[in-house]
Amino acid sequence: MTKLEARGLVKSYGPTPALRDVTLDIDEGEIVAVTGPSGCGKSTLLHCLAGILRPDAGEVSWRGHRIDTWSEAARSRLRRTEFGVLFQFGQLVAELTAAENVALPLLLAGTGRRAARAAACDWLERLGVAEYADVRPGEMSGGQQQRCATARALVTEPRVLFADEPTGALDTVTGEQVLTQLVRLARQQRTAVVLITHEPRIAAYADREIVLRDGAIDHTGLGLDAPLSGGAR
Amino acid sequence: MHGYELKRAYDQRLPQVRPLAFGQVYATLGRLLRDGLVASTGPERLTGPDRTAYSLTKDGRVTLERWLGTVEPPMPYVNSALFAKVVVALLVVDVEQARAYLIAQRQAHTDRLRELTALKTAPSATVDEVVAADYAIAHLDADLRWLRTTLERVADWHREVRA
């Protein structure tokens, strides 16, 4: 039943169209890569699916309920409980320790302080950064920060994780380690993942790839910068 | 080491390489023996059939160390069936044939990339398997970049080839 559906999504920034009639479905536990050249609308699509942005037209439904019409407060609650979001730069709170950062979504959802701390430490352990529980982000490497951000995104055991270039700021080896752990943990708890990337080797972690071009799904799956036309180029 | 043990070590330590037949192991050991690079320590029987154990000779170790210290020429020729097929398609058929091939090859590469990624991310993956998969993944990734840029350039290339 867990299903995220988008129907005819349209979104523009002023006169610039970012999404043009995008329709897609994501099933429970499915890992889907959204790829395409820079500026093709990947991040805008993720923001609309996660309820961060409202589309200008079209619908986003979660388990059969339209969420694009919900209030900001209701969409925000959904992101704290059933959705998780992970960005290229972890966006950890600089003043909080790793464990406090990871515990934050649980505290906001009403979990008690002690239980939240225990769950946070457990997730830091799973991501291999348990020893940084009481360290602030400024004293950690980019890879360690991104592991904490991954723990924070997964600590609520969301049904969908939205990951926007989650390894884009990391070196190749660290990036692959973070992604391998993310994918393993997501598969273990049947969390669906929407993974934005422009790298084929990152997209290969997914079960399926959706290619965007100029704000629309490119059904050729090629995502080339310019259209193919018989010998004209 | 016996031929059987060598074959087992090869399979375990070099996963994802072209499979090695038992016959090939014994034929190679025969050539190394002929050239004085390995010595036979005679057949022995533990359980089952007689087995001959081999060990490196002094010459063999020198040859091995020389081989290990020799840098491989980094891609001296663009020696790829992918490259050759596109050129031949442009020369003897047309741009659409070249493009169709590039698209089909890109799909096959993407499928294999996904297969190897699943293999290396499986919780049971050993470091041997991860390192071997990474080698293949890096090469597939490089090919995929070439396939993509060539798809965008194939019409220009066709004009040049046919000029």
Interface residues (C-beta under 8 A of the other chain):
Chain A: T180 V183 R184 P200 R201 A204 Y205 A206 E209 T220 G221 L222 L224 D225 A226 L228 G230 G231 A232 R233
Chain B: D94 V95 E96 R99 I103 R106 Q107 T110 L113 R114 L116 T117 K120 T121 P123 I137 L140 D141 L144 R145 R148 L151 E152 R153 A155 D156 H158 R159
